[in-house]
Amino acid sequence: MWAYHVPVPTDLTRTVRFCLGPDGALADDAPVDNSYAAWPPMRGLGRYYELDITASGTVDPQTGYMVNIKRIDTAAREHVLPIVARFAQRGDAPLGTLLREALGAMRGRLAHPVVRVALRLTPTYTISYEERDMAHVLIRQTFDFSAAHRLHVPQLSDEENRATFGKCNNPSGHGHNYRLTVEARCPIDDAGHVANVEQLDAVVNAHVVERYDHKHLNLDTPEFAELNPSVEHIAKVFYEQLAEPIAALGLSLESVSVWETDKTVATYRT
């Protein structure tokens, strides 16, 4: 019988969902009836967040656990959520400092080191901090656009194109509601602040969304006049379009991911 003996390095991420009251306070007197949705729960017109805690280590060969997720939950709720609540009550919270304190608060709480914390501020916007790079955060923002394309390679025969691309080779093309996620590395300034996500929004909107939204990629955009607009090529072209203007913000582009459908995503990074 096969047995597991060799320690394998593993990252384990646990998401902790929680709400703050309208004043930024934790309603931690509430019973823990539905931690899947959030605890503390929503009261009134409050704020909802998600906190990702990533620990790194080896798996115990007997239990199959790297770390008990309940311990992650307890440590995060006891030591990190009060930090978020404290910063939420400030008018101009330095997010870089917040995440540094959050990661620091998790040190020594688990049997394995916590290497990353991420705070999901909206369903599309996440800011994360990693132990390996204490001078920066990673900002992830998501966008959408609609476009048509035809998958076709002129060097192939019509029969070969149909065999390779199927219905995606339809001569009139076909459309997608694409989703785009951009991840950028952002320095933390001396006051603990990081770039406002509005700056990233403006750059991506100007250089990608407005440029490609509601276009036929093959017919309306020079980048795909001769380049087959597969989702892999789209991700690469968008990265190339965004790298320089994002660098002009003082950020560095880490990756661009394009979802063609909910089941298919291509990510390009250098």
C-alpha positions in Angstrom: 0.0 0.0 0.0 1.3 3.5 -0.9 2.1 5.6 2.1 2.7 9.3 2.4 6.1 9.9 4.0 7.9 12.8 2.2 7.2 16.3 3.6 5.8 18.4 0.8 6.0 22.2 1.1 2.4 23.5 1.0 0.6 26.9 1.1 -2.8 26.9 2.8 -5.1 29.9 2.5 -8.1 30.4 4.7 -10.7 33.1 4.1 -12.3 34.8 7.1 -15.4 36.8 6.3 -16.5 39.6 8.7 -18.5 42.8 9.0 -18.0 46.1 10.7 -20.7 48.4 11.9 -21.4 51.7 10.3 -19.0 53.3 12.7 -16.3 50.7 11.9 -16.7 48.8 15.2 -16.8 45.0 15.6 -20.2 43.6 16.7 -18.3 40.8 18.5 -21.1 40.2 21.0 -23.1 38.4 18.3 -23.3 34.5 18.5 -21.3 32.7 15.9 -24.3 31.2 14.0 -23.2 31.6 10.4 -19.4 32.2 10.0 -19.7 31.1 6.4 -21.5 34.3 5.6 -19.6 36.5 8.1 -18.8 36.9 11.8 -19.3 39.4 13.2 -22.5 39.6 11.1 -23.9 42.6 9.3 -25.8 45.1 11.4 -27.5 47.9 9.8 -25.6 49.6 6.9 -22.2 48.3 7.8 -19.2 47.2 5.9 -18.3 43.7 4.6 -14.7 42.4 4.2 -12.9 39.2 3.5 -9.5 38.4 5.0 -7.2 35.8 3.4 -4.5 34.3 5.6 -1.9 32.1 3.9 0.4 29.9 6.0 3.3 27.9 4.5 4.8 24.7 5.8 4.8 20.9 5.5 1.9 18.5 5.8 1.7 16.2 8.8 2.0 12.7 7.4 -0.4 11.2 9.9 -3.3 13.7 10.0 -2.9 15.2 6.4 -3.1 18.6 8.0 -0.6 21.4 7.6 -2.5 23.5 10.1 -6.0 23.3 11.6 -8.1 25.9 9.9 -10.0 26.6 13.1 -6.8 27.9 14.6 -6.4 30.3 11.6 -10.0 31.5 12.2 -9.4 32.0 15.9 -6.1 33.8 15.5 -7.4 36.1 12.7 -10.6 37.0 14.6 -8.8 37.7 17.9 -5.7 39.5 16.6 -6.3 40.8 13.0 -10.0 41.9 13.0 -9.5 44.4 15.8 -6.7 46.0 13.8 -8.9 46.4 10.7 -11.7 47.8 12.9 -9.2 50.3 14.4 -8.0 51.5 11.0 -11.6 51.6 9.6 -12.5 54.3 12.2 -9.8 56.6 10.7 -10.6 59.0 8.0 -7.5 58.2 5.8 -6.3 54.8 6.8 -2.8 53.9 5.6 -3.5 50.5 4.1 0.2 49.5 3.9 0.6 50.0 7.6 -2.7 48.1 8.3 -1.5 45.1 6.3 2.0 45.2 8.0 0.3 45.2 11.4 -2.0 42.4 10.3 0.8 40.1 9.2 2.8 41.0 12.3 -0.2 40.1 14.5 -0.3 36.6 13.0 3.4 35.9 13.6 3.8 33.0 16.1 0.1 32.3 16.2 0.3 29.1 14.2 2.6 26.2 14.0 3.8 27.4 10.6 4.6 30.9 9.5 2.0 33.2 7.9 3.5 34.4 4.7 0.7 36.5 3.2 -2.4 38.4 4.3 -4.9 39.8 1.8 -7.8 42.1 2.5 -10.7 42.0 0.0 -12.2 45.5 0.2 -14.8 45.0 -2.5 -15.8 42.0 -4.6 -13.3 43.2 -7.2 -10.6 44.9 -5.3 -8.0 43.1 -3.1 -4.8 44.4 -1.5 -2.3 41.9 -0.2 1.0 41.9 1.7 3.7 39.2 1.6 6.4 38.4 4.1 9.0 38.2 1.3 8.5 41.8 0.2 7.8 44.1 3.1 8.2 47.3 1.1 5.3 46.7 -1.2 1.7 45.5 -1.5 0.0 43.8 -4.3 -3.2 45.5 -5.7 -5.7 43.4 -7.7 -8.6 45.0 -9.5 -11.1 43.5 -11.9 -12.8 45.0 -15.0 -15.1 43.8 -17.7 -15.6 44.4 -21.4 -17.4 42.9 -24.3 -15.9 42.1 -27.7 -16.2 39.8 -30.7 -13.4 37.8 -32.4 -12.8 35.1 -34.9 -10.2 32.4 -34.3 -8.5 31.9 -37.7 -5.0 31.4 -38.9 -4.6 32.4 -42.6 -1.6 30.0 -43.0 -4.0 27.1 -42.4 -6.5 25.8 -44.8 -10.2 26.4 -44.2 -10.6 22.7 -43.2 -7.7 22.9 -40.8 -9.0 26.1 -39.2 -12.5 24.5 -38.7 -10.8 21.4 -37.3 -8.7 23.4 -34.9 -11.1 26.1 -33.7 -14.6 24.6 -34.4 -17.4 27.1 -33.9 -14.9 29.7 -32.9 -13.9 29.8 -36.6 -17.3 31.1 -37.6 -16.6 33.6 -40.5 -18.7 36.3 -38.8 -17.1 35.8 -35.5 -18.7 35.4 -32.1 -18.7 37.4 -28.8 -17.7 37.2 -25.2 -18.3 39.1 -22.0 -14.7 39.2 -20.9 -13.4 39.7 -17.4 -10.0 41.2 -16.8 -7.9 41.2 -13.6 -4.9 43.4 -13.3 -2.3 42.8 -10.5 0.3 45.5 -9.7 3.1 45.8 -7.1 2.8 49.1 -5.2 5.4 50.6 -2.9 4.4 51.6 0.6 5.4 55.2 1.3 6.9 56.5 4.5 3.5 57.2 6.0 2.2 53.7 5.3 0.0 54.7 2.3 -0.3 53.0 -1.0 -1.6 54.2 -4.4 -5.3 54.7 -4.6 -7.0 52.1 -6.7 -8.7 54.9 -8.7 -5.4 55.5 -10.4 -5.2 51.9 -11.6 -8.9 52.1 -12.6 -8.2 55.1 -14.8 -5.1 53.6 -16.5 -6.8 50.3 -17.3 -10.0 52.0 -18.5 -8.0 54.3 -20.8 -5.6 51.8 -22.3 -7.7 48.6 -22.4 -11.4 48.9 -21.7 -12.2 51.9 -23.8 -9.9 50.7 -26.5 -11.3 47.2 -26.9 -14.9 47.3 -25.4 -17.6 46.5 -28.0 -15.0 46.0 -30.8 -14.5 43.1 -33.2 -10.9 42.4 -32.3 -9.9 41.1 -35.7 -11.5 43.9 -37.7 -11.4 47.0 -35.4 -8.0 46.8 -33.6 -4.6 46.8 -35.2 -3.1 44.6 -32.5 -5.2 41.6 -33.7 -5.3 42.4 -37.4 -2.7 39.6 -38.0 -2.5 38.1 -34.5 -5.0 35.4 -33.8 -7.1 36.8 -30.9 -7.0 33.8 -28.6 -7.5 34.4 -24.9 -3.8 33.7 -24.4 -2.8 36.3 -27.0 -5.3 38.8 -25.5 -3.8 38.5 -22.1 -0.3 39.1 -23.5 -1.3 42.1 -25.6 -3.1 43.7 -22.7 -0.1 43.2 -20.5 2.0 45.0 -23.1 -0.5 47.8 -23.4 -0.5 48.4 -19.6 3.0 47.8 -18.4 4.3 51.3 -19.3 1.4 53.5 -18.1 1.2 51.5 -14.9 4.9 52.0 -14.4 4.3 55.8 -14.8 2.1 55.6 -11.7 5.1 54.3 -9.8 3.8 50.7 -9.8 5.0 47.6 -11.5 2.7 45.3 -13.4 2.7 41.8 -12.1 0.1 40.0 -14.2 -2.9 40.3 -16.4 -5.6 37.6 -16.4 -8.4 37.5 -19.0 -11.5 35.3 -18.5 -13.1 34.3 -21.8 -15.8 32.4 -19.9 -16.2 31.5 -16.2 -14.3 28.2 -17.1 -11.4 29.6 -19.1 -8.8 32.1 -18.0 -5.4 33.0 -19.4 -2.7 34.8 -17.2 0.3 36.6 -18.6 3.2 37.7 -16.5 6.9 38.3 -17.2 
